Amino acid sequence: MKFDNPIMPLRLAAGLFLVATLALQADPTLHIDAGQVTAHVSPTLYGLMTEEINHSYDGGLYAELIQNRAFLDDENAPVHWSLIGGGSGASMALDPSQPLNDVLKISLKLDATGASTSSPVGIANDGFWGIPVRPDTTYTVSFYAKGGGSFSGPLTVSLQSNDGAQTFATAQVSGLTGDWKPYTAILKTAGGVTPSATNRFVISTASPGTVWFDLVSLFPPTWKDRPNGLRPDLMQMLVDLKPAFLRFPGGNFLEGDTIDTRFDWKKTLGPLSQRAGHPGPWGYRSTDGMGLLEFLLWTEEMGAEPVLAVYGGYSLKGGFVKPGSDLDPYVQDALDEIEYVTGDASTTWGARRIADGHPEPFPLHYVEIGNEDFFDKSRTYDGRFAQFYDAIKAKYPDLKCISTIGNEQPARLRVKSCQPDLVDEHYYRSSNFFQKDSTTHFDKYDRQGPGIFVGEWAAFENIEPWKKESSGLPATPSMKAALGDAAWMTAMERNSDIVALNCYAPLLVNVNPGGRQWRPNLIGYDALRSYGSPSYYALKMFSRNHGDLVVQATLDGLPPGPAPALDVVVTKDDKFGWLYLKVVNVTADPQPTAISIDGADNLAATGKAITLSGQPDETNSLDDPTRVVPVESDVPGIGPTFSYTFLPYSITVLHLSAR
Ligand code: AHR
């Protein structure tokens, strides 16, 4: 053949090459050698991270339904409270002259001198974007009150629709005196009530007089009925993740904007009437109803153990404490905190925990010093960390100390004057980035360095969480993000000889307008409903399905693409003979894959597949909570060699028995 155009032979050659490549292009192969153990899976690999952000506790997990219960949210007005009844002799106002005590220094004064049977006067709270009313449900009301003059009540407490047209439950409280006293009442809804959140909580009186209120509280049933406890639907979702640990109390919430507004754990103990709460860094005040003990109880109720973050002497707006004698009180505070968690009755703070109602010490293996200290421009973290480290190790040699500056930060910022047991690395990255990075990221790490705690991570679809445009996106992520999350989890699990712990962040979000400060988040809710994002289900699949040993798994013949088409990690459960193959297909195409397994005798012929799949933009929401959820199916034909087609855009766990 003769070509006049010299380009033509090149084109033809390239075309022939392409045809030949396509003809030769075989399916991907996954070779597993179950006898080749490459790592032990850390027993604490999957945990949870939490802080007061997005109304995670107040208006979230903490079951309290009254917003601004102690009238401290705004010093100028009783926000979230409104007056019921009108005319002369009906008004309400903050009153600093009648404090409940030295901690709750402002009460609400209700002038009800114009009240009558035909025209009651009262106060109403609008809750956290509504008050959830459910059928056949018992609510516990409590508050402090005192009357002016001879006013003794009675007061009527009730759950009402916002327009007052419907009353779902009502009870009376009487016997008020001129002194502050606590009162309680039970509100019980009828069986036929339709669930709704467009409701308010009302305390009113038909008797003329003046009343002061403080610490007005309304609790629905809580998880395991613990008083001052947690919202059951959210707890169920968290327990279902089988978390090994809970990292608390932050995050930025630990640091506070300023040193004074840090999470000052000693001020979060004891009766609620002794907790003023404090301004949080995410734009709203925390009641601290979720205090240190409540965090520990929550951890215990999930069957997890705490990863305790102690204040490390740096706050978000730049305030810091110089290492040396200035820092000593903060170091002592951390030692006291550890003693509160772990001490026995012979210790000051162990005895305090026992007095607070928890005789048994809590397990504790990890303590993190501060949060994201790479932001500290004073560059004092090296000295601060070392001071905490020395003091903690002197008293608790077995505790592992975590530095907040990891390998994802420039080497010059990392702690050098001692070797942290672990470093906390944070990764908020695009799904595409995680998909590309997952096959190599931790594989390249120095195995002699500190252990890795991936203490915050999450894939976003396209827009960084801290960018303004992100506020226009749904509070929880789509399937696209879940694919990146899953690819990233294969990386962490495969490398769990060094990645000892990891936790997605943030965990919780109240999806009401104004409820959130960050996206993406794992679990969304309003006053009445909740749902898991596709990323929640991806995490659930990973955290519930792994063995104790990582085994050799090699992928070949992947189609070309910007990122590996498939990500994989294989673990085996040595005791029970399970094999867990986790495969993420990040492409739009099905991936028929030839799988061979060596080193696993007695493979059962039928396995189980758990599959999460969906288009990248598909997601879950309050109105469509189960659009993208895992599906279970039997997989016949399992043997030393078999083939399996991984669905487009899917996360699959193949659960095989090799007893
Ligand atoms: O998870 C949201 C925030 O991101 C955390 O509070 C902080 O540690 C990080 O910058």
Residues whose N, C-alpha, C, O or C-beta is under 5 A from the ligand:
A	BS01	AHR	G251 N252 F253 E372 A505 P506
